[in-house]
Amino acid sequence: MTVSTASPEEVEDERLARGRARLLQRAPLAIVQYGADLTIQDWNGAAERLFGPARREALGRRVDELLPASGDPEAWRRLLAEDGAAPRVFRHVTRDGVAAHVEWRHERLLDERGEVIGVGVFGHDVTERVEQIRRYEQKELVLRTVAQTLPIIIWAIDSEGIFTFHEGSGVANAGLQEGEHVGKNVFELYAGSDGIDMLRRALAGEGSHSLNSTHGVFWENWEIPVRDERGEVYAVVGLTLDVSQAKNTEQELRTKLELIERQQQVIRDLSTPIIQVWDGILTLPMIGVLDSQRTAEVMDTLLEAISRMGARYAILDLTGVDMVDTKTASYLLDLVGAIRLLGAEGIVTGIRSNVAQTIVSLGLDLKNITTLGNLRAALQHCIRQMSKERAAGATQPAPERR
């Protein structure tokens, strides 16, 4: 039988020490104690679960060998000389073989003389937090790059219309400074402007996209409602892009296109001139390639001239036409028919051999159309016909007097 000689105080101290040891082993934080020579003196269960080695395997090994801090071989030694006010984040390899960021807080251990004899460190895995911060920093970098590169204003308002964000290089284009609107109410700043109604709709949950012009600057705007987990709108994020350069380029292009169209119209008018060669006789000399689009334009122009001038004859002179497509040949017959509907006679002259072959290959019937060899023959034909009409009118008996 062994009789204990320890005093009650010593027994109590031993009991408390065992309790503290159990507490450290069961603590959720990884707890490691090492001496001034970096030899591990304690290693709890959380450290074992996080890094892999059991306590008996870790004791006596150097902490910088068992837990190397990636990129900083002197990290553990420096803790012997530093206070534990600020946490340190080291990158380690876990028991699963993956890299993890561990945040450590430490407490230096001192002897009776105040000399450092070791360090106790307390760590936990903050990989998710570090990755989240990295993602936020990446998003901020992208946002800042866009805001400072493009002529854009990125802004946000809360549910009351108070600006909470107002940045971007486009702010200067509006004559403002970045952040100048933060804390101010958008409904007071822009009362009566066209965009206010869109902002109210955005706060009601309806996004919008619009274009407007302010102080000579063209802006393209997007208003995007932001909802909470209940689906209620608590903010609006807006993008306002200065599109003045694009609008000016668009206007310049439109002006150039209008000029080109006017020039093309002049060319068309010159290529299909309508000439009044005799009283009541119009001629349309055509040159080049006659396609469907050009024929349609000719029809509109010629019919309008016949109606306006009261012409009796219209001569289509194809002497200068090199080629017609199959659809155009049919259009020419339709044109002659339309001339007849206006009470005039359409005459076709100067048909070349290749054009004639196209007409024949289509099986088009020209029996009811007057065709002559050249413009001179057509003009003589028209004058003879008009002379006959005048002569016939002169021989009619005068009406009886009553």
Sequence and secondary structure as in RCSB ss.txt:
>XXXX:A:sequence
MTVSTASPEEVEDERLARGRARLLQRAPLAIVQYGADLTIQDWNGAAERLFGPARREALGRRVDELLPASGDPEA
WRRLLAEDGAAPRVFRHVTRDGVAAHVEWRHERLLDERGEVIGVGVFGHDVTERVEQIRRYEQKELVLRTVAQTL
PIIIWAIDSEGIFTFHEGSGVANAGLQEGEHVGKNVFELYAGSDGIDMLRRALAGEGSHSLNSTHGVFWENWEIP
VRDERGEVYAVVGLTLDVSQAKNTEQELRTKLELIERQQQVIRDLSTPIIQVWDGILTLPMIGVLDSQRTAEVMD
TLLEAISRMGARYAILDLTGVDMVDTKTASYLLDLVGAIRLLGAEGIVTGIRSNVAQTIVSLGLDLKNITTLGNL
RAALQHCIRQMSKERAAGATQPAPERR
>XXXX:A:secstr
       HHHHHHHHHHHHHHHHHHH SSEEEEEETT BEEEE HHHHHHH   HHHHTTSBHHHHS  TT TTH
HHHTTTS SSS EEEEEE TTS EEEEEEEEEEEE TTS EEEEEEEEEE HHHHHHHHHHHHHHHHHHHHHHHS
SEEEEEEETTSBEEEEESTHHHHTT  TTTTTTSBHHHHTTT THHHHHHHHHTT  EEEEEEETTEEEEEEEEE
EE TTS EEEEEEEEEE HHHHHHHHHHHHHHHHHHHHHHHHHHHHS  EEEETTEEEEEEEEEE HHHHHHHHH
HHHHHHHHHT SEEEEEEEEEEEE HHHHHHHHHHHHHHHHTT EEEEE   HHHHHHHHHTT   TTSEEESSH
HHHHHHHHHHHHHHHHHHHSS      
